[in-house]
Amino acid sequence: MTAITRPTKFCYACGAVIDAAAVACPTCGAKQPSTTALAVRSEKRILPAALLCFFLGVFGAHRFYVGKVGTGILQLCTLGGFGIWWLVDMIMIVVGSFKDADGEKITAWT
């Protein structure tokens, strides 16, 4: 007979294993953030994207890096929208609002 196990997670305060639906940790009493409150983050990094955009931005290299192949090709064909597209992307990367192909924000620098 197979036992049914419930999903678990770690407490954000003490690290104890708790039920995934728990609002507060039974061990330390710390309130747990909801899963919808957690920001979805990309595995891509800002520093490589920024360097690629700075040096090869008019060719769309940063867009290929984050998986946006289609817009990377368009940017390559238009030389970065004649520089405007490149400038907008550079600003978005530096302020942390640039997204990868899955729509996740690129927030980690290294």
SVG drawing of the C-alpha trace seen along z (x, -y; Angstrom):
<svg xmlns="http://www.w3.org/2000/svg" viewBox="-3 -56 34 58">
<polyline fill="none" stroke="black" stroke-width="0.4" points="0.0,0.0 1.4,-3.4 1.2,-6.3 0.0,-9.6 2.4,-12.4 1.5,-16.0 3.7,-18.6 6.1,-20.3 8.3,-23.4 10.9,-25.0 10.0,-27.7 11.5,-31.0 12.5,-31.9 13.8,-28.7 14.2,-26.3 11.9,-23.5 10.0,-21.3 6.4,-22.3 3.2,-21.6 3.2,-23.6 -0.2,-25.1 0.9,-26.3 0.2,-30.0 2.5,-30.0 5.4,-27.7 4.3,-25.3 7.9,-25.3 8.7,-29.0 5.4,-30.6 6.7,-32.8 4.1,-33.8 4.9,-32.3 4.6,-34.3 2.0,-33.1 3.3,-31.4 1.7,-34.1 3.7,-36.8 7.0,-35.3 8.5,-36.9 9.2,-34.6 12.8,-35.1 14.7,-34.1 17.8,-31.9 19.5,-34.4 21.7,-37.2 21.8,-41.0 25.5,-41.3 26.0,-39.1 22.8,-40.6 24.0,-44.2 27.5,-43.5 26.1,-41.8 23.7,-44.7 26.4,-47.3 28.9,-45.8 26.7,-43.9 23.3,-45.4 22.7,-46.6 23.0,-43.0 20.5,-41.7 23.1,-39.5 21.4,-40.1 18.0,-39.0 19.6,-35.8 21.1,-35.3 17.7,-35.5 16.0,-33.2 14.2,-35.9 15.4,-34.5 12.6,-36.1 13.1,-39.6 16.9,-39.0 16.7,-38.3 14.5,-41.4 17.0,-43.5 19.8,-42.1 18.1,-42.9 17.4,-46.5 20.7,-47.1 18.9,-47.6 16.2,-49.6 18.8,-52.1 20.0,-52.4 16.7,-53.2 15.7,-49.6 19.2,-49.0 19.0,-52.1 15.5,-51.1 16.7,-47.5 19.8,-48.8 17.7,-51.0 15.3,-48.1 18.2,-45.7 19.8,-48.2 16.6,-49.1 15.6,-45.4 12.5,-45.3 13.9,-43.2 12.3,-39.8 13.5,-36.5 11.6,-34.4 9.4,-32.9 8.3,-36.3 10.3,-36.1 12.2,-39.2 16.0,-39.1 16.9,-40.3 20.1,-38.6 23.3,-40.4 25.7,-37.4"/>
</svg>
